[in-house]
Amino acid sequence: MERRLLDDREVRAAIAPLKDWSFTEGRLRKQFAFPDFTRAFAFMTRVALVAEKMDHHPDWANVYNRVTIELWTHDLGGVSGMDVVLARRIEAVAG
């Protein structure tokens, strides 16, 4: 996983295959919706395990059945290859 800061073109190309991810204000962002709170929380738990294994953690919020995730590499001040990898893994968890 590459911790190099990606330029805007690289980020947009990397997330193009990922459904509904946006790139704004130097961050990757997506909101997920689930049938209920329990499923939203279960999704967050699965993502937490993936993120911990990568040692790369999302900024996120949960309101009832919605989970909003933002990814960027804080110490680099923008999106790195690690954020793209985590976004792909989050998509795999979401199924």
Secondary structure, 3 states (H helix, E strand, C coil): CCCCECCHHHHHHHHCCCCCCEEECCEEEEEEECCCHHHHHHHHHHHHHHHHHHCCCCEEEEECCEEEEEECECCCCECEHHHHHHHHHHHHHHC
